[in-house]
Amino acid sequence: MAAQDLAEKYSSSHPASALQAAALRQKTAPSVVATASFDEAIKLCQTKVKKISAACRRDNLKYRDIHFDLSLDEYFCTHSLIQPNDSNDDDDDGASSSPEGLDAATVARVHEVFEDPVFFRDGATAGDIKQGEEGDCWFLAAIATATNIKGLLEKVCVARDEAVGVYGFVFLRDSVWVSVIVDDQLLLKHHSFDDASNEYKYYFSGKDAYDKVFNRGSSALLCAKCEDENETWLPLLEKAYAKAHGDYESIRGGFTGEAVEDLTGGVTSELFTADILDRDAFWSNELRHANENYLFAAWTPSTGHTASREGIIKSHAYSVLRTVEANGKRLVLCRNPWGKAEYTGPWSDGSKEWTPEWLSLLEHKFGDDGQFWMEYRDFLKVFKIIDRTRLFDESWRVTEMRWVPYNVPWGADYAKTRYRLTVTKPTEAVIVLSQLDTRYFRGLEGNYYFTLNFRVHKKGEEDYIIRSLRNVYMSRSVSATLQLEPGVYDIIFSVESLINPAKTNVEEAVSKYKNLARKKFRQVARNADLSFEKAGCLSPWRDADIEAANENDALEPVKELAMQYWKELYEQEEKAKKQKQKERKKKKVVEEEEAVEEKLGDEEEWEDADENDDGEGDDSDADEKADEGDDDDDDDDNEQEEEEEREEMEPKPAPKSKKPKDPPTKDTSKPKAPKDTTKPPATSAPHADTKPKPKDANTPAEPQPPAPHRPNILTQPWLKNLPPKLYGHLVRLAENHSWNARVCVGLKVYSKDEGLTVDVVEPGRPNSEEEGESGEVVVDWDDSTRDVKKVEGEEVRVGGGEKGDVKEEEEKEGKREEEDGKKVMPQEEMD
């Protein structure tokens, strides 16, 4: 549909937005950033839809997406790998996150829900959008914002065959456009008539009457829906976005600016309204040009005990639709993706500020439709965060993202690897440094939270030109805008990692869910592999899997030492036990002899010879009783021995020494000979920094589990009472495994210089003086070739980097995949 026709229809069908329709005729707003990957994704998506449509028509069947089938595997499509209650993360995905997830009553196709379904009715508008049960207001707010750009969503909704029920969409994933195909099955809120309770059936005359109330039209849908009861584009677009990320739960909670990037290819930065230096300049240069050069969204973090402020819901995204400056007033039109619940302050519906003149000028109508006006100064007071996405028209060029793997050190130092920009003519440039979007492999992203930073230097100069504008809540990317003159520039970056104990680390997720949820694990693992393959490295879950598989071999020397230690300790304890038994028997014999002598002495004094003769029988009886008493004493002694043995086997507190010591022995000149000791050494590990809890005498002591972020190497049961020296060796061995703190960093540049290039530079060692003194290695991450050559004294490596090609590693893991069935702090997100 032509822009002129779209504007006319928009104006006639929505008279309250005539000013916006006029703007569509006059403005040439930026659109989707067109790159080679965008064109390829469009072509691939159209080809897929065409083939599927032809096959379904040949078989006289509607399309059923076996990879995302809501009716046959609803739980797989609606739930992620790890549930919030599994990871003990109570506030991970925003204010409205629910551990239970979506609970659909039934699933139906488009023709079963809508009487007269139509994909677009007069185009996509912000007024069409209504949020459902899914907590993806951030995504819906981005869609509402994007509808202000004419024809944008038509470029995202690429191809469809509504009769067959197949739809194709494209999204930007890690700076590469990808295509997603879905069928027309949708989740419904209410059960079908046959599955409804008798109480509901009693109130309706039959199935048709029941379905007309509960299972017909947009209002019957569980998730996002259009205001028009027969319009279908929004629920299908939301379904495609959920499938791209794996499931509906993975798109719960996020940032509107990131979703706008996924729809447009723009660049988002985060602003605190309190940090704006010149508010007049911000209005004149940026916010006043909303929907031209920028798209805006706003929200307020959850702080304090109140959930809203003057009707504005905290941790909830709002779209900025329009800005108007007239009669000395600066006004902002915002929208709640719920389609209701509006602002209640000045300029809200029915407030005293509204006059007939203002109603006519802004063409505003009262009603709880989610749209509301605010004065600019109130906008900056009520909203604390603004997501600002810069758009680019066809005159801009964007370089391909250059990804590199990076093992994050504990200190937030600048990496030795850096990027090199070569500029051929003066240009404005927008430099973007990104990390992989972990939403695509949620559950295997680990328990690290990474933040990025970079600086731009003129080559050879120590002082930097500009630093990146660091975001506070958003962490996926950072950017900087500057003017560049012809020359060579170096970009150095740093990554800071924070551990979130509430998150599940990679090795725990692999060990628990690889066999427990095999199908879901394979899906998430494939997405992780595709993401990390961009940097030519293995994803952390594969390292965790390899680590677990090879753990026994890696620890074999330590196991031998441990077994030798336990053998010596056992012999020592047996020897001590026998010695104690001998001492007890000897002591018992002495005590019995003394008791008999004392008894006989008393009898000689008080009894005569005749009474002694008569008492022989009594003595025999007494001897029998004494023997019985001796048996009781033996039982008591056995119980005492068992109790002492249990006390000896209990782990004792570690010695309060900074350095680990060898087990104590009798002969201090030979500390390494535990056989000579008469008392078993302390067997507690030096990592126990808390006092042991009191134990029941009949309950054997259990060691305290290590910290959850420790590698599996420290969680073996046989390590529970290892001596300090051996356990310290294991700790050092475990700390050398840094794969769990691995991040992939990528850089791209938007500019108007067609000759601008980006290279990856790593420090190297020159082989000779002719090769140069700098020893820099320029790395080309193209997997098509693996040659190494010399260029102007620098070593140029073409290939998969230090880790090599992922495909080769995957071939090595092929057998294991066949056996498996073939597969700081947490950021605050909006609901």
C-alpha positions in Angstrom: 0.0 0.0 0.0 1.4 3.4 -0.9 2.3 5.9 1.8 -0.3 8.4 0.5 -3.1 5.8 0.5 -2.1 4.6 4.0 -2.2 8.1 5.3 -5.6 8.7 3.8 -7.1 5.5 5.3 -5.4 6.2 8.6 -6.9 9.7 8.7 -10.4 8.6 7.7 -10.5 5.6 10.1 -8.9 7.4 13.0 -10.1 11.0 12.9 -8.6 11.7 16.3 -5.1 11.2 14.8 -5.4 13.4 11.7 -2.3 15.4 12.7 -0.3 12.2 12.7 -1.7 11.2 9.3 -0.6 14.5 7.9 2.8 13.9 9.3 3.0 10.6 7.4 2.5 12.5 4.1 5.1 15.1 4.8 7.9 13.3 6.6 10.4 10.7 5.2 11.3 8.9 8.4 14.1 6.4 8.7 13.2 2.8 8.3 14.7 -0.6 8.9 18.5 -0.6 8.5 18.9 -2.5 5.2 22.0 -4.7 5.2 23.0 -7.8 3.2 21.7 -10.0 6.0 18.3 -8.2 5.9 17.9 -8.8 2.2 18.9 -12.5 2.6 16.5 -13.0 5.5 13.6 -11.5 3.5 14.4 -13.7 0.5 14.8 -16.8 2.7 11.6 -16.1 4.6 9.6 -15.7 1.4 11.0 -18.9 -0.1 10.1 -20.9 3.0 6.6 -19.6 3.1 6.1 -20.3 -0.6 7.4 -23.9 -0.3 5.3 -24.6 2.8 2.2 -23.2 1.2 2.6 -25.3 -1.9 3.2 -28.5 0.1 0.1 -27.9 2.3 -2.1 -27.1 -0.7 -0.9 -30.3 -2.4 -1.8 -32.3 0.7 -5.0 -30.4 1.4 -3.8 -29.7 5.0 -3.2 -26.6 7.0 0.3 -25.9 8.2 1.4 -27.3 11.5 4.7 -26.1 13.0 6.2 -29.3 14.5 9.0 -27.2 16.1 6.6 -24.9 18.0 3.3 -26.9 18.2 1.1 -25.2 20.9 -1.6 -27.9 20.8 0.8 -31.0 21.1 3.5 -29.5 23.3 2.1 -26.5 25.1 4.6 -26.6 28.0 7.6 -26.8 25.7 6.4 -23.6 23.9 5.4 -21.6 27.0 8.1 -22.5 29.6 11.9 -22.0 29.6 14.5 -24.5 30.7 14.8 -23.3 34.3 11.8 -22.1 36.2 12.1 -19.2 38.7 11.4 -21.5 41.6 14.3 -23.8 40.5 16.9 -21.0 40.5 15.6 -19.3 43.6 15.3 -16.1 41.7 12.3 -14.3 43.0 12.6 -11.1 40.9 14.3 -12.0 37.8 12.0 -10.9 35.0 10.1 -7.9 36.1 7.3 -7.0 38.3 4.6 -9.3 36.9 6.8 -12.4 36.5 5.0 -15.5 37.7 6.7 -18.8 38.5 3.7 -20.6 37.2 4.1 -19.1 33.7 1.3 -19.1 31.2 -1.7 -21.3 31.8 -3.7 -21.6 28.6 -7.1 -23.4 28.8 -7.1 -24.5 25.2 -5.5 -23.9 21.8 -7.3 -23.0 18.5 -6.5 -21.9 15.0 -7.3 -18.5 13.6 -10.4 -19.6 11.7 -11.7 -21.2 14.8 -11.4 -18.0 16.9 -12.2 -15.2 14.4 -15.4 -15.0 12.4 -13.9 -12.8 9.6 -10.1 -12.8 10.2 -7.9 -10.2 8.6 -4.2 -9.7 9.2 -4.0 -5.9 8.8 -7.0 -3.6 8.9 -5.9 -0.2 7.7 -2.3 -1.0 8.7 -0.7 -1.4 12.1 -1.4 1.3 14.6 -0.6 1.9 18.3 -4.3 1.8 19.1 -4.5 -1.8 17.9 -2.2 -3.1 20.8 -3.6 -4.7 23.9 -1.4 -6.7 26.3 -2.6 -10.1 27.5 -1.4 -12.4 30.3 2.2 -12.5 29.0 4.5 -10.1 30.8 6.0 -8.6 27.6 4.9 -4.9 27.9 8.4 -4.0 26.9 8.0 -5.7 23.5 4.5 -4.4 22.9 5.6 -0.9 23.8 8.3 -1.2 21.2 5.7 -2.3 18.6 3.5 0.7 19.5 6.5 3.0 19.1 7.5 1.4 15.8 4.0 1.8 14.3 4.7 5.6 14.1 7.2 4.8 11.3 5.2 4.2 8.1 5.6 0.8 6.5 8.0 -0.5 9.2 6.0 -3.4 10.5 5.1 -4.4 6.9 8.9 -5.0 6.4 9.0 -7.2 9.5 5.9 -9.2 8.6 7.4 -10.5 5.4 5.2 -13.2 3.9 2.0 -15.1 4.7 -0.6 -17.5 3.3 -3.6 -16.9 5.6 -5.6 -19.7 4.1 -2.9 -22.3 4.8 -2.1 -20.7 8.1 1.7 -20.0 7.6 3.3 -16.6 8.5 6.9 -15.4 8.1 8.6 -12.7 10.1 12.2 -11.3 10.4 14.0 -10.0 13.5 17.5 -8.8 14.3 19.4 -11.3 16.4 22.9 -10.3 17.5 23.1 -7.8 14.6 22.1 -10.4 12.0 18.6 -10.6 10.5 16.9 -14.0 10.9 13.6 -15.4 9.6 11.0 -17.1 11.7 8.0 -19.2 10.4 5.0 -19.9 12.6 1.5 -21.5 12.1 -1.8 -19.9 13.2 -2.4 -21.8 16.4 -3.1 -19.4 19.4 -3.5 -19.8 23.1 -7.0 -19.1 24.6 -8.1 -18.1 28.1 -11.2 -20.3 28.4 -11.8 -24.0 27.9 -13.8 -25.3 25.0 -17.5 -26.1 25.6 -16.9 -29.8 25.8 -14.2 -29.3 28.5 -16.1 -26.6 30.4 -17.7 -27.3 33.8 -21.3 -28.3 34.1 -22.0 -24.9 35.8 -21.0 -23.1 32.6 -22.9 -25.5 30.4 -26.0 -24.9 32.5 -26.0 -21.1 31.7 -25.7 -21.5 27.9 -28.1 -23.2 25.5 -25.3 -24.9 23.6 -21.8 -24.8 22.1 -22.4 -21.8 19.8 -23.7 -19.6 22.6 -20.8 -20.5 24.8 -18.2 -20.0 22.2 -19.7 -16.6 21.2 -19.1 -15.4 24.7 -15.7 -17.0 25.6 -13.9 -18.3 22.5 -14.6 -15.8 19.7 -12.7 -12.8 18.7 -9.6 -11.1 20.0 -10.9 -11.0 23.5 -10.7 -14.8 23.7 -6.9 -14.8 23.3 -4.6 -15.4 26.3 -1.7 -13.2 25.1 -1.5 -10.1 23.1 -4.5 -9.1 21.0 -5.7 -6.4 18.7 -8.4 -3.9 19.6 -10.3 -5.0 16.5 -12.0 -8.3 17.2 -11.0 -9.8 13.8 -7.4 -8.4 13.4 -4.7 -11.0 13.8 -1.2 -9.4 13.1 -0.3 -8.7 16.7 -0.8 -12.2 18.3 1.0 -13.8 15.4 3.9 -11.3 15.6 4.2 -12.0 19.4 4.2 -15.7 18.8 7.0 -15.4 16.2 9.1 -13.4 18.6 8.5 -16.0 21.3 9.5 -18.8 19.0 12.7 -16.9 18.0 13.7 -16.9 21.6 12.6 -20.4 22.4 9.3 -19.9 24.3 6.9 -17.4 25.7 8.6 -17.3 29.1 11.9 -16.2 27.6 10.3 -12.9 26.4 8.9 -12.1 29.8 10.6 -9.0 31.2 13.0 -6.8 29.2 13.7 -3.3 27.9 11.8 -1.5 25.2 14.9 -0.1 23.6 16.3 -3.6 22.9 13.0 -4.7 21.3 13.0 -1.6 19.1 16.5 -2.6 18.0 15.3 -6.1 17.1 12.5 -4.5 14.9 14.5 -1.7 13.3 18.2 -2.3 13.6 18.6 1.0 15.4 20.9 1.8 18.3 19.5 2.3 21.8 20.9 4.3 24.7 19.5 4.7 28.2 19.0 8.1 29.8 18.2 9.1 33.4 15.8 12.0 33.3 17.5 13.5 36.3 20.9 13.5 34.4 19.7 15.6 31.5 21.8 18.8 31.5 19.9 21.1 29.3 16.2 20.1 29.2 15.4 22.7 26.6 18.0 21.3 24.3 16.9 17.8 24.8 13.3 18.8 23.9 14.4 20.8 20.8 17.1 18.5 19.4 15.7 15.0 20.3 12.3 14.5 21.9 10.6 17.1 19.6 11.8 14.9 16.7 10.3 11.7 17.9 9.4 9.3 15.1 11.8 11.1 12.8 15.4 10.4 14.0 14.6 8.8 17.3 12.0 6.5 18.9 11.4 6.9 22.6 10.0 4.8 25.4 9.9 5.6 29.2 9.5 3.7 32.4 10.1 4.0 36.2 12.1 1.4 38.3 10.4 -0.2 41.2 11.5 1.7 44.4 9.7 2.1 47.7 6.4 0.5 48.6 4.1 2.1 46.0 3.3 0.2 42.8 2.3 3.4 40.9 2.6 7.1 40.8 -0.2 9.2 39.5 -1.5 6.2 37.6 2.0 5.3 36.1 2.8 1.7 36.9 6.4 1.1 38.1 8.6 -1.3 36.1 6.2 -1.0 33.2 7.0 0.3 29.7 5.2 3.2 28.0 5.5 4.3 24.4 6.0 7.9 23.3 3.7 8.4 20.4 3.8 12.1 19.7 5.2 15.5 20.9 3.6 18.8 20.3 4.6 22.4 21.1 1.8 24.9 20.8 0.5 28.0 22.6 3.5 28.0 24.9 3.0 24.4 26.0 5.2 21.3 25.4 3.1 18.2 25.5 3.9 14.5 25.1 1.5 11.8 24.1 2.2 8.4 25.7 0.5 5.0 25.7 0.1 2.1 28.1 0.4 -1.2 26.1 -2.4 -2.6 28.3 -4.8 -0.4 26.4 -6.1 1.0 29.7 -4.9 2.4 33.0 -3.8 6.0 32.2 -2.0 8.9 33.8 -4.1 10.7 36.4 -2.1 14.0 36.7 -2.5 17.3 34.8 -3.7 16.9 31.2 -5.2 13.5 32.0 -8.7 12.8 30.7 -11.2 15.1 32.3 -8.6 17.4 34.0 -9.1 21.1 34.2 -6.4 21.8 31.6 -8.6 20.6 28.8 -10.6 23.3 27.0 -12.6 23.0 23.8 -9.7 24.8 22.0 -7.2 22.2 23.2 -9.5 19.3 22.4 -9.9 20.6 18.9 -6.2 21.4 18.4 -4.9 18.0 19.6 -8.0 16.1 18.3 -8.2 14.3 21.6 -11.1 12.3 23.0 -11.6 11.1 26.5 -11.7 7.4 27.2 -9.8 4.7 29.0 -7.9 3.6 25.9 -4.3 3.7 27.3 -3.4 7.0 25.6 -2.8 10.1 27.6 -1.1 13.5 27.3 1.5 14.9 29.7 3.3 18.2 30.0 7.0 17.9 29.2 8.1 18.9 32.7 5.8 16.4 34.3 7.0 13.7 31.9 10.5 14.2 33.2 9.3 14.1 36.8 7.1 11.0 36.6 9.4 8.8 34.4 12.9 8.1 35.6 14.3 6.2 32.6 14.1 7.0 28.9 15.0 4.4 26.2 16.2 6.4 23.2 16.7 4.5 19.9 18.4 6.3 17.1 17.2 5.3 13.6 19.1 5.5 10.3 18.0 6.2 6.8 19.4 4.7 3.5 22.3 7.1 3.5 23.9 5.3 6.4 26.2 2.3 6.1 26.7 -0.3 8.8 29.7 -2.6 9.1 29.2 -6.3 9.9 29.5 -7.1 13.5 33.0 -8.4 14.4 32.8 -10.9 17.3 35.7 -12.0 19.5 35.7 -14.4 22.5 37.0 -13.0 25.8 37.7 -14.7 29.1 36.8 -12.0 31.7 39.5 -11.5 34.3 38.6 -10.8 37.9 39.9 -7.3 37.6 38.0 -5.0 35.2 41.1 -4.2 33.0 41.1 -3.3 29.4 41.5 -6.3 27.1 44.7 -6.7 25.1 42.5 -7.5 22.1 41.2 -4.3 20.4 39.4 -3.1 17.3 41.0 -0.9 14.7 39.0 1.5 12.6 40.2 2.8 9.3 38.3 5.9 8.1 38.7 7.2 4.6 36.7 10.5 4.7 35.2 12.8 7.4 32.0 11.2 8.7 29.7 11.0 11.7 30.0 7.6 13.3 28.0 5.7 15.8 30.1 2.9 17.4 28.3 0.1 19.1 29.9 -2.6 21.4 27.6 -5.5 22.1 27.5 -8.9 23.9 25.4 -11.9 22.9 21.7 -11.7 23.7 21.4 -14.4 26.4 17.6 -14.3 26.1 18.1 -16.8 23.2 19.6 -19.4 25.4 18.1 -18.6 28.7 18.9 -21.3 31.3 22.5 -21.8 29.9 23.6 -18.2 30.2 25.3 -18.9 33.6 25.3 -16.8 36.7 27.5 -14.0 35.5 26.3 -10.5 34.7 28.5 -8.6 32.3 28.8 -4.9 31.7 30.7 -3.3 28.8 32.8 -0.2 28.3 35.1 1.1 25.5 37.3 4.0 24.6 38.3 5.4 21.2 42.0 6.4 20.7 43.8 7.9 17.7 46.3 5.2 16.8 49.5 5.8 18.7 48.0 8.3 21.1 47.6 7.6 24.8 44.7 10.0 25.5 41.3 8.9 24.4 38.8 10.8 22.2 35.6 9.6 23.6 34.2 7.0 26.0 31.1 4.9 25.6 27.8 6.1 27.2 27.3 3.5 29.8 23.9 2.2 30.5 22.7 1.4 34.1 20.0 -1.2 33.6 20.5 -2.3 30.0 23.6 -4.4 29.5 23.3 -5.8 26.0 25.2 -3.0 24.3 26.9 0.4 24.8 27.5 3.1 22.2 29.1 6.4 21.4 28.5 9.0 18.7 31.4 11.2 17.4 32.8 12.9 14.3 35.8 11.1 12.7 38.4 12.5 10.4 40.3 10.3 8.0 42.8 8.1 9.8 43.3 5.0 11.9 41.7 4.6 15.3 42.0 2.0 18.0 39.0 1.0 20.2 39.9 -0.7 23.5 37.2 -2.4 25.6 36.7 -3.7 29.1 34.2 -6.2 30.6 33.2 -6.4 34.2 31.7 -9.5 35.6 29.5 -9.9 38.7 28.2 -13.1 40.1 24.5 -13.4 40.9 24.1 -16.3 43.4 20.4 -16.5 42.6 21.1 -17.6 39.1 22.0 -21.2 38.1 25.5 -21.6 36.8 26.2 -23.5 33.6 27.6 -26.7 35.1 24.7 -27.1 37.4 22.2 -26.5 34.6 24.0 -29.1 32.4 24.2 -31.7 35.0 20.5 -31.3 36.1 18.6 -30.6 32.9 20.6 -32.4 30.2 18.7 -35.7 31.0 15.8 -34.3 33.0 14.5 -32.0 30.1 16.2 -33.4 27.1 14.1 -31.8 24.4 14.2 -28.3 25.9 17.8 -28.7 26.7 18.6 -29.5 23.1 16.7 -26.5 21.9 18.5 -24.1 24.2 21.9 -25.7 23.7 21.5 -25.3 19.9 20.7 -21.6 20.3 23.8 -21.2 22.5 26.0 -22.9 19.9 24.7 -20.7 17.1 25.4 -17.6 19.2 28.9 -18.5 20.3 29.8 -19.8 16.8 29.9 -16.2 15.7 33.1 -15.7 17.7 34.5 -19.1 16.6 34.4 -20.6 20.1 32.5 -23.3 22.0 29.5 -22.3 24.1 30.1 -22.6 27.9 27.6 -25.5 28.2 29.8 -27.6 25.9 32.8 -26.8 28.1 30.8 -27.8 31.1 29.8 -31.0 29.5 33.3 -31.8 28.5 34.5 -30.9 32.0 32.1 -33.3 33.6 32.9 -36.1 31.2 36.7 -35.8 31.6 36.6 -34.9 35.3 37.6 -38.4 36.5 40.6 -38.5 34.2 41.7 -35.0 35.1 41.6 -35.9 38.8 43.1 -39.3 38.6 46.5 -38.3 40.2 44.6 -36.6 43.0 42.5 -39.7 43.5 45.5 -41.9 43.8 46.9 -39.6 46.5 43.6 -39.6 48.2 43.3 -43.4 48.1 46.8 -43.7 49.5 45.9 -41.3 52.3 42.7 -43.1 53.2 44.5 -46.5 53.2 47.1 -45.2 55.6 44.5 -43.5 57.8 42.4 -46.7 57.9 45.5 -48.8 59.0 46.3 -46.2 61.6 42.7 -46.2 62.9 42.6 -50.0 63.0 45.9 -50.1 64.9 44.8 -47.6 67.4 41.5 -49.4 67.8 43.2 -52.7 68.6 45.5 -51.0 71.0 42.6 -49.5 72.9 40.8 -52.8 73.0 43.9 -54.4 74.6 44.2 -51.7 77.2 40.5 -52.0 78.1 40.8 -55.8 78.5 43.9 -55.4 80.7 42.3 -52.8 82.8 39.1 -54.8 83.1 41.1 -57.9 84.3 42.9 -55.8 86.9 39.7 -54.3 88.2 38.1 -57.8 88.5 41.0 -59.1 90.5 40.9 -56.2 92.9 37.2 -56.6 93.3 37.5 -60.3 94.1 40.3 -59.7 96.6 38.4 -57.0 98.4 35.3 -59.2 98.6 37.2 -62.2 100.0 38.9 -60.0 102.6 35.5 -58.8 103.9 34.2 -62.4 104.1 37.1 -63.6 106.2 36.6 -61.0 108.8 32.8 -61.4 109.3 32.2 -65.1 108.7 33.5 -68.2 110.5 34.8 -71.4 109.0 31.4 -73.2 109.2 29.6 -70.3 107.6 32.3 -70.2 104.9 31.7 -73.9 104.2 28.0 -73.3 103.9 28.5 -70.3 101.7 30.4 -72.1 99.0 27.1 -72.6 97.2 26.3 -69.0 97.7 29.6 -68.1 96.3 28.9 -70.1 93.2 25.6 -68.3 92.9 27.4 -65.0 93.4 29.9 -66.0 90.7 27.1 -66.7 88.3 25.6 -63.3 89.0 29.0 -61.7 88.7 29.5 -63.5 85.3 26.1 -62.1 84.3 27.2 -58.7 85.4 30.4 -59.1 83.4 28.3 -59.8 80.3 26.4 -56.6 81.0 29.7 -54.8 81.4 30.9 -56.2 78.1 27.8 -54.9 76.4 28.4 -51.5 78.0 32.0 -51.5 76.9 31.0 -52.4 73.3 28.6 -49.6 73.2 31.3 -47.2 74.6 33.7 -48.4 72.0 31.2 -47.9 69.2 30.5 -44.4 70.5 34.2 -43.5 70.7 34.7 -44.8 67.1 31.9 -42.6 65.8 33.5 -39.6 67.6 36.8 -40.4 66.0 35.3 -40.6 62.5 33.6 -37.3 62.8 35.3 -34.4 60.9 36.9 -32.0 63.2 37.3 -28.2 62.8 40.2 -27.1 60.6 43.2 -25.7 62.3 43.2 -21.9 62.5 46.2 -21.5 60.3 46.6 -19.5 57.1 48.7 -22.2 55.4 47.5 -25.8 54.9 49.5 -28.3 57.0 50.2 -32.0 56.7 48.4 -34.5 59.0 50.1 -34.5 62.5 52.3 -37.5 63.4 54.2 -38.7 66.4 57.6 -38.2 64.9 57.8 -34.5 64.0 61.0 -35.1 62.0 58.9 -37.2 59.5 55.7 -35.3 58.9 54.9 -37.3 55.8 54.5 -40.7 57.6 51.0 -40.9 58.9 51.6 -44.7 59.7 53.6 -43.7 62.8 50.8 -41.7 64.4 48.8 -43.1 67.2 46.0 -40.5 66.8 44.1 -39.9 63.5 44.7 -36.5 62.1 42.1 -33.8 61.6 40.2 -34.5 58.5 38.2 -31.3 57.8 38.9 -29.2 54.7 40.5 -25.8 55.1 37.7 -24.1 53.2 35.2 -24.5 56.1 35.3 -21.0 57.5 32.3 -21.5 59.8 32.0 -23.4 63.1 30.6 -27.0 62.7 27.0 -27.4 63.8 26.3 -29.8 66.7 25.5 -33.3 65.5 23.5 -36.1 66.9 25.6 -38.9 68.3 23.8 -41.4 66.1 24.0 -39.3 62.9 27.2 -39.2 60.9 28.6 -35.8 60.0 28.0 -34.5 56.5 30.3 -31.9 54.9 28.9 -28.4 54.0 28.4 -28.1 50.2 30.7 -25.7 48.4 29.6 -22.4 46.9 27.2 -22.8 44.0 29.5 -21.1 41.6 32.4 -23.6 42.2 33.1 -25.9 39.3 32.1 -29.6 39.6 35.7 -30.4 40.4 35.0 -29.5 44.1 31.6 -31.3 44.5 32.7 -34.9 44.5 31.5 -36.9 47.6 34.9 -38.5 48.1 36.5 -35.1 48.7 34.5 -34.3 51.8 37.3 -35.1 54.3 40.4 -34.6 52.2 43.4 -33.3 54.1 44.2 -29.6 53.7 47.2 -30.1 51.4 45.3 -32.2 48.8 42.2 -30.0 49.0 44.3 -26.9 48.4 45.7 -28.5 45.3 42.1 -29.1 44.0 41.1 -25.5 44.7 44.0 -24.2 42.7 43.1 -26.7 39.9 39.5 -25.5 39.9 40.3 -21.8 39.8 42.2 -22.3 36.6 38.9 -23.1 34.8 37.7 -19.6 33.6 35.3 -20.8 30.9 32.3 -20.0 33.0 33.2 -16.3 32.8 33.5 -16.2 29.0 31.7 -13.5 27.0 31.6 -12.8 23.3 32.1 -9.2 22.4 31.1 -7.7 19.0 31.6 -4.2 17.5 29.9 -2.5 14.5 30.0 1.0 13.2 27.2 3.1 11.6 28.7 5.8 9.3 28.4 7.5 5.9 31.9 6.4 4.9 31.7 3.6 2.4 35.4 2.8 2.9 35.3 2.5 6.7 36.7 -0.9 7.8 36.9 -2.6 11.2 39.7 -5.1 12.1 40.4 -7.2 15.2 43.9 -6.6 16.5 45.7 -8.8 19.1 49.2 -8.4 20.6 51.7 -10.9 19.2 55.4 -11.6 19.1 57.4 -10.7 15.9 59.5 -13.6 14.6 62.2 -11.3 13.3 63.1 -7.7 13.1 61.9 -7.5 9.5 58.4 -8.5 10.7 58.0 -5.3 12.8 58.5 -4.4 16.4 54.9 -4.1 17.4 54.1 -7.7 17.0 50.4 -7.0 16.4 48.3 -9.8 15.0 45.3 -8.7 12.9 42.7 -11.4 13.1 40.1 -12.0 10.4 37.3 -14.1 11.8 36.1 -15.4 8.4 35.6 -19.2 8.6 36.0 -19.7 4.9 39.7 -20.1 5.0 42.4 -20.8 7.6 45.6 -19.5 5.9 48.2 -17.5 7.8 50.2 -14.9 5.9 52.5 -11.9 6.5 51.3 -8.5 5.6 53.6 -5.4 6.2 55.3 -6.9 9.2 52.0 -8.1 10.8 50.7 -11.6 11.1 47.2 -11.8 9.6 45.3 -14.8 10.8 42.3 -15.9 8.8 40.1 -18.4 10.6 38.2 -19.2 13.7 40.6 -17.6 16.2 42.4 -19.3 19.0 39.6 -21.7 19.7 39.4 -22.9 16.1 36.4 -23.7 14.0 33.3 -24.6 15.9 32.3 -27.1 13.3 35.4 -29.2 14.0 34.7 -29.2 17.7 31.1 -30.2 17.0 32.2 -33.2 14.9 34.3 -34.4 17.9 31.2 -34.2 20.0 29.0 -35.9 17.5 29.1 -39.3 19.2 28.1 -37.9 22.5 25.2 -35.9 20.9 23.9 -39.1 19.4 24.0 -40.8 22.7 22.2 -37.9 24.3 19.4 -38.1 21.8 21.0 -35.5 19.4 20.9 -31.8 21.9 26.0 -6.4 40.8 23.5 -8.1 40.3 20.4 -9.1 38.4 19.2 -6.3 36.2 15.7 -4.9 36.7 13.4 -5.5 33.8 10.0 -4.4 32.9 7.0 -6.8 33.0 
